[in-house]
Amino acid sequence: MGGGGSKAPFSNTNTDAASPEKLPPLERLPPARYGKHITMLSIDGGGIRGLIPLVILESLEKKLQDLDGKQARIADYFDVIAGTSTGGLIAAMLAAPDEERKRPRFRVQEITSFYKDHGHNIFKRDGLLGLLYRAIPLMPVLMGPKYDGVYLRDRIEEKMKGLTMGDTRTNIVVPAFNVRSMMPVVFSSFGPRRGPWSRLADICIATSAAPTYFPAHNFPIRSSTTNGSQYHHDLVDGGLAANNPTMIAMAMVAQQINHYRNRYFPPRLDYDKLIVVSLGTTYAKEIDSYTAGDVAQWGALRWVRDGPRRTPLFDMLSCANDYLVNVNIAFLFHSKKFQNNYLRIQDVTLAKRKDNVLSFADKYIRIKSVVPLVSRLLLLRKDNGTLYCVITITQALFVIPTILSFRRLLL
């Protein structure tokens, strides 16, 4: 592992592939040796703020191309890419194959352009109803989802063009939430050996169906365990379960390690073999602006929607999930003495609307310091083990690609 872009030994790339020992070769950069390192990329949910991790990934991909050639793609360097909501769409696009099903189709720059070109139309409500939404605070609660989701669904269908989870060029993990069973659903390319694979378009639409913003998504799937009988998924945004999907992705990897340990892996999950990069979409600072006095007299409607842009309960759940996942993962790596293998980039910003996010994203990697985060990955320590490196994200992006490329080729 450690080379990304290879679904072996985790899963086959199609429903009738051979056993794991006879996986069909894929055209990619020079492969890493199985079992040495497993590289994971995780991308939070956050709507249009998905531009923030995209700017970081775009810089990362450009530097990897400087090292390994113009054909290099993010999916070549990560064995697992996890994403929730907007992060799930990004993960799917990073791993989507070209027409020949041999190489990743999209450069990060193309995904960034997709967000810039279509973001306004995705998050737009025209006409009289749009004016009412802005003028009357209760309209979003009384009149259904803020956006009909048609434009978003159409664009996703265009980009995914009948692709399934089994087609991805590296393993991906995308959570959603099933409103019928009241349980999370995790879609992954660690799926069944014999189909059926879910369509990537359905998965992306489902994980992005944020309550109060977009309609829920229903789609059929044929069971591989009940004589091919058909059942339906009734899904909404994966952020209800895991807005930060890093822990889910790690659990999926641990499950695969346990299953294949006699063929490829050591008998247990070794944190020294995991390299995890987790990208947040930043917090809009107004989320922190409530006091006990503000919310003391709120009823159910106000918790769901506070004005035209705030969704307090959903925002608080997302923030709490992000915080707890990050703290627990950081503690796990630290307790195993491998804190250098975990990088989390998250920030608080005033950016909340598309224009502000675009401006902020362009400046973000040049000015923000990630002292305690990047230094974990750079392995820079004092003799007493205290982390001491002080650098910005821009400086980090000159170092991280070298680490990924080196470990991919040599370890």
C-alpha positions as CSV (number, residue, x, y, z in Angstrom):
1,M,0.0,0.0,0.0
2,G,1.0,3.6,0.4
3,G,0.9,4.2,-3.4
4,G,-2.8,5.0,-3.7
5,G,-4.6,4.4,-6.9
6,S,-4.7,0.7,-6.3
7,K,-7.7,-1.1,-4.9
8,A,-5.7,-4.3,-4.3
9,P,-5.8,-5.9,-1.9
10,F,-9.0,-4.3,-0.6
11,S,-11.4,-5.0,-3.4
12,N,-11.9,-5.8,-7.0
13,T,-12.5,-3.1,-9.5
14,N,-15.5,-4.8,-11.1
15,T,-18.2,-7.3,-10.1
16,D,-16.8,-10.3,-11.8
17,A,-13.1,-9.8,-11.3
18,A,-10.8,-12.6,-10.2
19,S,-9.7,-13.3,-6.7
20,P,-7.5,-10.8,-4.9
21,E,-4.3,-12.6,-5.9
22,K,-5.3,-12.2,-9.6
23,L,-6.4,-8.6,-9.7
24,P,-6.2,-7.0,-13.2
25,P,-3.2,-4.6,-13.5
26,L,-4.0,-0.9,-13.7
27,E,-2.0,1.7,-15.5
28,R,-0.6,4.1,-12.9
29,L,2.6,5.4,-11.5
30,P,5.1,2.9,-10.2
31,P,3.3,0.9,-7.5
32,A,4.2,0.7,-3.8
33,R,4.9,-2.6,-2.1
34,Y,1.8,-4.0,-0.5
35,G,1.7,-3.9,3.3
36,K,4.2,-1.2,4.1
37,H,2.0,1.9,4.4
38,I,-1.6,2.7,3.9
39,T,-2.3,6.3,2.9
40,M,-5.7,7.9,3.7
41,L,-7.3,11.2,2.6
42,S,-10.4,12.4,4.4
43,I,-12.5,15.4,3.3
44,D,-15.3,16.9,5.5
45,G,-18.7,18.0,4.4
46,G,-19.4,21.7,4.1
47,G,-21.3,22.7,0.9
48,I,-19.6,25.4,-1.1
49,R,-16.8,25.5,1.5
50,G,-15.5,22.3,-0.3
51,L,-13.4,24.9,-2.2
52,I,-11.1,25.1,0.8
53,P,-9.8,21.5,0.7
54,L,-9.8,21.7,-3.1
55,V,-7.4,24.6,-3.1
56,I,-5.1,22.6,-0.8
57,L,-5.4,19.5,-2.9
58,E,-4.8,21.5,-6.1
59,S,-1.5,22.8,-4.7
60,L,-0.6,19.3,-3.5
61,E,-1.3,17.7,-6.9
62,K,0.8,20.3,-8.7
63,K,3.8,19.6,-6.5
64,L,3.3,15.9,-6.9
65,Q,3.3,16.4,-10.7
66,D,6.6,18.4,-10.3
67,L,8.1,15.3,-8.7
68,D,6.5,12.5,-10.7
69,G,5.3,13.9,-13.9
70,K,2.2,15.6,-15.3
71,Q,0.2,12.3,-15.2
72,A,0.3,12.2,-11.4
73,R,-3.1,12.5,-9.7
74,I,-4.2,12.6,-6.1
75,A,-5.7,9.2,-6.4
76,D,-2.3,7.7,-7.2
77,Y,-1.0,8.5,-3.8
78,F,-3.9,7.6,-1.5
79,D,-5.1,4.1,-0.9
80,V,-8.3,5.4,0.6
81,I,-10.2,8.6,0.0
82,A,-13.1,9.3,2.3
83,G,-15.6,12.1,2.0
84,T,-18.9,13.3,3.4
85,S,-21.5,15.5,1.6
86,T,-19.5,17.9,-0.6
87,G,-16.4,15.8,0.5
88,G,-18.1,12.7,-0.9
89,L,-18.6,14.4,-4.2
90,I,-14.9,15.5,-4.3
91,A,-13.8,11.9,-3.3
92,A,-15.8,10.4,-6.1
93,M,-14.5,12.9,-8.7
94,L,-10.9,12.3,-7.5
95,A,-11.3,8.6,-8.0
96,A,-13.5,8.5,-11.1
97,P,-11.9,6.8,-14.0
98,D,-11.4,8.0,-17.5
99,E,-13.2,6.5,-20.5
100,E,-10.8,3.6,-20.7
101,R,-11.3,2.9,-17.0
102,K,-7.5,3.0,-16.5
103,R,-6.6,6.4,-15.0
104,P,-8.2,9.0,-12.8
105,R,-10.3,11.2,-15.0
106,F,-10.2,14.6,-13.2
107,R,-7.4,16.8,-12.2
108,V,-8.1,18.7,-8.9
109,Q,-8.1,21.9,-10.9
110,E,-11.0,20.6,-13.0
111,I,-13.0,19.8,-9.8
112,T,-12.3,23.2,-8.4
113,S,-13.5,24.7,-11.7
114,F,-16.7,22.6,-11.4
115,Y,-17.4,24.2,-8.0
116,K,-16.6,27.7,-9.2
117,D,-18.6,27.4,-12.4
118,H,-21.7,25.7,-11.0
119,G,-21.8,26.7,-7.3
120,H,-24.0,29.8,-8.0
121,N,-26.6,27.7,-9.8
122,I,-26.5,24.9,-7.3
123,F,-27.2,27.3,-4.4
124,K,-29.8,29.5,-6.1
125,R,-33.5,30.1,-5.7
126,D,-35.0,32.3,-8.3
127,G,-38.3,34.2,-8.6
128,L,-40.9,35.1,-6.1
129,L,-40.2,32.1,-3.9
130,G,-36.6,33.1,-3.7
131,L,-37.6,36.6,-2.5
132,L,-40.0,35.1,0.1
133,Y,-37.2,32.9,1.4
134,R,-35.0,35.9,2.0
135,A,-37.8,38.0,3.5
136,I,-39.7,35.6,5.7
137,P,-37.5,33.6,8.2
138,L,-40.0,30.8,8.6
139,M,-40.3,30.2,4.8
140,P,-37.5,27.6,4.8
141,V,-39.3,25.6,7.5
142,L,-42.7,25.9,6.0
143,M,-42.0,25.4,2.3
144,G,-39.7,22.4,2.1
145,P,-36.0,22.3,1.0
146,K,-34.4,25.6,0.2
147,Y,-33.2,24.3,-3.2
148,D,-34.9,21.7,-5.4
149,G,-31.6,20.0,-6.1
150,V,-32.3,19.5,-9.8
151,Y,-29.3,21.4,-11.1
152,L,-27.0,19.6,-8.7
153,R,-28.4,16.2,-9.6
154,D,-28.1,16.9,-13.3
155,R,-24.4,18.0,-13.0
156,I,-23.5,15.0,-10.9
157,E,-25.2,12.7,-13.5
158,E,-23.1,14.4,-16.2
159,K,-19.9,13.9,-14.4
160,M,-20.4,10.3,-13.2
161,K,-22.0,9.0,-16.5
162,G,-23.1,5.6,-15.3
163,L,-20.0,4.9,-13.2
164,T,-20.3,2.6,-10.2
165,M,-18.4,2.3,-7.0
166,G,-16.6,-0.6,-8.5
167,D,-15.0,1.6,-11.2
168,T,-13.1,3.9,-8.9
169,R,-9.3,4.1,-9.4
170,T,-8.7,3.9,-5.7
171,N,-10.8,2.9,-2.7
172,I,-13.3,5.5,-1.6
173,V,-15.6,5.7,1.5
174,V,-18.7,7.8,1.5
175,P,-21.3,7.9,4.4
176,A,-25.0,8.8,4.1
177,F,-27.9,8.5,6.5
178,N,-30.9,6.2,5.9
179,V,-34.1,7.9,7.2
180,R,-36.1,4.7,6.9
181,S,-33.9,2.6,9.1
182,M,-32.6,5.6,11.1
183,M,-29.1,4.3,10.6
184,P,-25.9,5.5,8.8
185,V,-25.1,3.8,5.5
186,V,-21.5,3.6,4.4
187,F,-20.8,3.1,0.7
188,S,-17.3,2.0,-0.1
189,S,-15.3,0.2,-2.8
190,F,-14.5,-2.4,-0.1
191,G,-17.8,-3.8,-1.4
192,P,-19.2,-7.2,-2.4
193,R,-17.0,-9.4,-4.5
194,R,-20.0,-10.1,-6.7
195,G,-22.1,-7.0,-7.4
196,P,-24.2,-5.1,-7.6
197,W,-22.2,-1.9,-7.2
198,S,-24.1,1.3,-6.4
199,R,-23.9,4.1,-8.9
200,L,-21.6,6.9,-8.0
201,A,-24.1,9.5,-9.0
202,D,-26.7,8.1,-6.6
203,I,-24.1,8.0,-3.8
204,C,-23.0,11.6,-4.4
205,I,-26.5,12.9,-4.6
206,A,-27.5,11.1,-1.4
207,T,-24.5,12.1,0.7
208,S,-25.1,15.8,-0.4
209,A,-28.8,15.8,0.4
210,A,-28.5,18.2,3.4
211,P,-31.8,18.4,5.4
212,T,-33.6,21.7,4.8
213,Y,-31.3,22.4,1.8
214,F,-31.9,19.6,-0.6
215,P,-34.4,16.8,-1.0
216,A,-33.7,13.3,0.3
217,H,-32.6,10.8,-2.4
218,N,-34.2,7.4,-3.0
219,F,-32.7,4.8,-5.3
220,P,-33.0,1.0,-5.7
221,I,-30.3,-1.5,-5.3
222,R,-30.3,-5.2,-5.9
223,S,-29.1,-7.3,-3.0
224,S,-26.2,-9.7,-3.5
225,T,-27.2,-11.8,-0.5
226,T,-31.0,-12.3,-0.9
227,N,-31.3,-14.0,-4.3
228,G,-31.1,-10.7,-6.1
229,S,-34.1,-9.1,-4.5
230,Q,-34.4,-5.4,-4.8
231,Y,-34.6,-2.9,-2.0
232,H,-34.5,0.9,-1.7
233,H,-32.2,3.4,0.0
234,D,-33.9,6.4,1.4
235,L,-31.0,8.7,2.2
236,V,-30.0,12.2,3.3
237,D,-26.7,13.9,4.0
238,G,-23.9,11.8,5.5
239,G,-23.1,14.7,7.7
240,L,-25.9,13.6,10.1
241,A,-23.7,10.6,10.9
242,A,-20.1,11.6,10.2
243,N,-19.4,15.1,8.8
244,N,-15.7,14.2,9.4
245,P,-15.5,10.6,7.9
246,T,-11.9,9.9,9.0
247,M,-12.8,7.5,11.8
248,I,-15.2,5.6,9.5
249,A,-12.5,5.2,6.9
250,M,-10.0,4.0,9.5
251,A,-12.6,1.4,10.7
252,M,-13.1,0.2,7.1
253,V,-9.4,-0.2,6.7
254,A,-9.0,-2.1,9.9
255,Q,-11.8,-4.4,8.8
256,Q,-10.0,-5.1,5.6
257,I,-6.7,-5.7,7.4
258,N,-8.4,-8.2,9.6
259,H,-9.9,-10.0,6.6
260,Y,-6.8,-10.1,4.5
261,R,-4.1,-10.3,7.2
262,N,-3.0,-13.8,6.1
263,R,-2.4,-12.6,2.6
264,Y,-1.1,-9.1,2.7
265,F,-1.1,-7.6,6.2
266,P,0.2,-8.0,9.7
267,P,-2.3,-9.5,12.2
268,R,-3.3,-6.2,13.6
269,L,-3.7,-2.5,12.7
270,D,-0.3,-0.8,13.1
271,Y,-0.6,2.9,13.4
272,D,2.9,3.3,12.2
273,K,1.7,2.0,8.8
274,L,-1.1,4.5,8.5
275,I,-0.6,8.0,7.0
276,V,-3.8,10.0,7.4
277,V,-4.4,13.5,5.9
278,S,-7.8,14.9,7.0
279,L,-9.1,18.2,5.5
280,G,-11.8,20.3,7.0
281,T,-13.9,22.8,5.2
282,T,-13.5,25.4,7.9
283,Y,-16.2,26.7,10.3
284,A,-18.2,29.8,9.6
285,K,-17.5,32.0,12.7
286,E,-21.2,32.9,13.2
287,I,-21.7,29.3,14.4
288,D,-20.0,30.3,17.6
289,S,-22.2,33.4,18.1
290,Y,-25.0,31.8,20.2
291,T,-25.3,32.2,24.0
292,A,-27.5,30.3,26.4
293,G,-29.7,33.4,26.5
294,D,-30.1,33.3,22.8
295,V,-31.3,29.8,22.6
296,A,-33.1,29.5,26.0
297,Q,-36.6,30.2,24.5
298,W,-36.2,28.5,21.1
299,G,-38.8,26.0,20.0
300,A,-38.3,23.2,17.5
301,L,-38.6,25.4,14.4
302,R,-35.9,27.9,15.6
303,W,-33.5,25.1,16.3
304,V,-33.9,23.8,12.8
305,R,-33.7,27.2,11.0
306,D,-32.6,30.5,12.4
307,G,-33.0,33.0,9.6
308,P,-32.3,32.4,5.9
309,R,-28.8,31.0,6.3
310,R,-28.4,29.4,9.7
311,T,-29.3,25.8,10.6
312,P,-28.3,25.8,14.3
313,L,-29.0,22.2,15.2
314,F,-27.4,20.7,12.1
315,D,-24.4,23.0,12.4
316,M,-23.8,22.2,16.0
317,L,-24.0,18.4,15.3
318,S,-21.5,18.8,12.5
319,C,-19.1,20.8,14.7
320,A,-19.4,18.4,17.6
321,N,-18.8,15.4,15.3
322,D,-15.7,17.1,13.8
323,Y,-14.3,18.0,17.1
324,L,-14.8,14.5,18.7
325,V,-13.5,12.6,15.7
326,N,-10.4,14.8,15.5
327,V,-9.6,14.6,19.2
328,N,-10.1,10.8,19.3
329,I,-8.0,10.1,16.3
330,A,-5.2,12.5,17.5
331,F,-5.3,10.7,20.9
332,L,-5.1,7.3,19.2
333,F,-2.0,8.2,17.2
334,H,-0.4,10.0,20.1
335,S,-1.0,7.1,22.5
336,K,0.7,4.8,20.0
337,K,3.7,7.3,19.6
338,F,2.9,7.8,15.9
339,Q,1.3,11.3,16.1
340,N,3.5,12.3,13.1
341,N,1.4,10.1,10.9
342,Y,-1.8,12.2,11.3
343,L,-2.4,15.6,9.7
344,R,-5.6,17.5,10.3
345,I,-6.1,20.9,8.6
346,Q,-9.1,22.8,9.9
347,D,-9.7,26.5,10.6
348,V,-12.3,29.0,11.6
349,T,-13.2,31.7,9.1
350,L,-15.7,34.4,8.4
351,A,-16.2,33.0,4.9
352,K,-19.7,31.7,4.5
353,R,-20.9,32.8,1.1
354,K,-19.6,31.7,-2.3
355,D,-17.8,34.9,-3.2
356,N,-16.1,35.1,0.2
357,V,-15.2,31.5,0.2
358,L,-13.5,31.8,-3.3
359,S,-11.5,34.8,-2.0
360,F,-10.6,33.1,1.2
361,A,-9.6,29.8,-0.5
362,D,-7.1,31.6,-2.8
363,K,-5.4,33.2,0.2
364,Y,-5.8,30.3,2.7
365,I,-2.7,28.2,2.0
366,R,-0.4,31.2,1.8
367,I,-1.2,32.8,5.2
368,K,-2.5,30.2,7.6
369,S,-0.1,28.6,10.1
370,V,-0.7,25.0,11.0
371,V,2.0,24.6,13.5
372,P,0.8,21.6,15.6
373,L,-0.6,19.8,12.6
374,V,2.0,19.9,9.8
375,S,4.8,19.2,12.2
376,R,3.3,15.9,13.0
377,L,3.7,14.8,9.4
378,L,7.2,16.3,9.0
379,L,8.8,14.3,11.8
380,L,10.6,17.3,13.2
381,R,11.2,17.0,16.9
382,K,13.5,18.2,19.7
383,D,15.5,15.7,21.6
384,N,12.8,15.5,24.3
385,G,10.2,14.7,21.7
386,T,8.6,18.2,21.7
387,L,7.3,19.3,18.3
388,Y,8.9,22.6,17.3
389,C,8.4,23.2,13.6
390,V,6.6,26.4,12.7
391,I,5.5,26.6,9.1
392,T,2.6,27.6,6.9
393,I,0.4,25.4,4.7
394,T,2.3,26.7,1.7
395,Q,5.6,25.6,3.2
396,A,4.0,22.3,4.2
397,L,2.8,21.7,0.6
398,F,6.5,21.6,-0.5
399,V,7.2,18.9,2.0
400,I,4.1,16.6,2.0
401,P,4.4,15.7,-1.7
402,T,8.0,14.6,-1.2
403,I,6.9,12.4,1.8
404,L,4.0,10.8,-0.3
405,S,6.1,10.3,-3.3
406,F,9.1,8.9,-1.4
407,R,7.0,6.5,0.7
408,R,5.0,5.5,-2.3
409,L,8.0,4.4,-4.3
410,L,10.4,3.1,-1.7
411,L,8.7,2.0,1.5
